[in-house]
Amino acid sequence: MARATRPIPELYEAARAGERRALGRLLTKVERGGAEADQISELAHPDAGNAHIVGITGAPGAGKSTLVSRLVTDLVAAGRRPAVLAVDPSSPLTGGAILGDRIRIDEGNDPGEGRRSFIRSMATRGHSGGLALAVPLAVRLFDAVGYDPVIIETVGVGQVEVDVVGAADTAVVVMTPGMGDAVQANKAGLLEVADLFVVNKADRPGADDVRRDLSLMLDLSHMTGQESDTGYRPPIVMASALNGDGHGDVWTAVDAHLAHLDDTDTRSARRRHRIRTEVRARLLQAMSDAADHEMSSPSGTEWLSKAERAEIAPTHATDQLLEQLLQPTEETS
Amino acid sequence: MARATRPIPELYEAARAGERRALGRLLTKVERGGAEADQISELAHPDAGNAHIVGITGAPGAGKSTLVSRLVTDLVAAGRRPAVLAVDPSSPLTGGAILGDRIRIDEGNDPGEGRRSFIRSMATRGHSGGLALAVPLAVRLFDAVGYDPVIIETVGVGQVEVDVVGAADTAVVVMTPGMGDAVQANKAGLLEVADLFVVNKADRPGADDVRRDLSLMLDLSHMTGQESDTGYRPPIVMASALNGDGHGDVWTAVDAHLAHLDDTDTRSARRRHRIRTEVRARLLQAMSDAADHEMSSPSGTEWLSKAERAEIAPTHATDQLLEQLLQPTEETS
């Protein structure tokens, strides 16, 4: 097919004009990474910056997908064009099933006037470095072709996922009744990035305990969100996505947080933090590649062998490798 | 107290002579990182290399601590000197309780002839980079002062923890009856590093299902452990640490794996992999520090600002920063 060979700028213009297939192709290239992904990012960068970027995370089984589906339906009904990037740290064993569910949700959405939402699963396949690079690009692409809000849904386990959600305009952490959930979230560093908590499955026993625990942790730990200096305290919203309760309140709170960012002129700070996080991820990936390359070089292999034979300490091997890798630091004289 | 100011080489010799307090002080310095930690590593490196290093991981609540306590008691009874490094990604909220339990176990151990085991919790406090650096040093120190085996116990959630356990001589993954456990382990990359599976709480319903799932995943995915090329297939041991069943079988299987490494001359490959993992973690930490430094420099700040204002793409900002950071690659001409 001739369409398969359309150049990237043409695909990008088609996606801007609303062609879903073109957007899907671009997202696949973004997921794959490399030079084509970079080219897409560069094309999209000047057109992006309008969407409200919302990160939603929580433990597996917290009901994030159901909640997000409800939110998407509401947003479409309100005339908006939401995109969802479901970051899915799945094995091939489960990835298929999750993706299948998502596609059904997406297809069922607003069949009359054409689908206004776009839902995309992005699998990491154990390659979290790739995730840190691909997510900001996918978000930028959705933003640039006109989706708003862009919702990033992750499973809040790893540092990368926390970073991704923490770099959103609004970070939502979903909890459920169950022992230790607030503690787990705290461990993962989620309390520090949360702008809004949702206690989902709020009809279950223990929901009030979760709310109380969260409230206590917010009190005690002075973890009052990224905007604590502006007097913002992350609200706790009770919901039951499965029963259809509370999702309206969730989005009201999300909107209120955006209004707070605008009122306090702190939205640009989020944008700065997001760019910084993206550039840092790219730097670390490039440096990690350089480190692997150096470790496999003849001289690198020799230093590692010396350390293995206990002729030199691993600290010394590291210093030798670093000398080959890094530019000398320019000290202020 | 004069003892508090003993220089590191003196503390190290005291620890070699069996002084527990000196070892504890050194471990605190190792945990803290920096120049003193490096000095300890360099002192210990020539004396290390004798201990059997065993990594034990599994989800929270899998009963790892109870299992490890049983193993330690058995090992002491058999005349060995086990050390345990319990890597504990805890918040201050739970860290205390876990540490308290450990100390009780340690104190209760073999009071007659002086304690032969040493149990140490190492908290990460959300700083997983520090963990990747500190664990190999603590293991080396235990090894160098005469503990054998050295057991590293981690909660198998993050890549760092998987790396740590995967760099042991023998990697043990503890599972329990409960939906999705095998799938979760697979996601985390644990199946690929496991040399031995323990199905703990094997008296509970579903234990046979876990064994069957694991066995099937091993069959299907050709995930037959790091030694698959030597015909080794990770055994699955059923245990109930709380009831005191099966922990003898666990250690028998651990010993059998060590014998397999020796028989196939692959123990040195594990050692190589371990040194490589350690050096790589140190390289990445140093490079990450350099990246943060460069991003905060006047020129780095300027490039980031340009990207924030959408004057240049984040890819371009990254390239500019990398040029300041990395040595030019020497291409083969």
Interface residues (C-beta under 8 A of the other chain):
Chain A: D38 S41 E42 H45 P46 A48 G49 P60 P89 S90 S91 L93 T94 G126 S128 P136 V157 G158 Q159 G180 V183 Q184 N186 K187 G189 S268 R271 R272 I275 R276 E278 V279 R280 R282 L283 L284 A286 M287 S288 A290 A291 D292 H293 M295 L304 A307 E308 A310 A313 P314 T315 H316 A317 T318 L321 L322 Q324 L325 L326 Q327 T329
Chain B: D38 S41 E42 H45 P46 A48 G49 P60 P89 S90 S91 L93 T94 G126 S128 P136 V157 G158 Q159 G180 V183 Q184 N186 K187 G189 S268 R271 R272 I275 R276 E278 V279 R280 R282 L283 L284 A286 M287 S288 A290 A291 D292 H293 E294 M295 L304 A307 E308 A310 A313 P314 T315 H316 A317 T318 L321 L322 Q324 L325 L326 Q327 T329
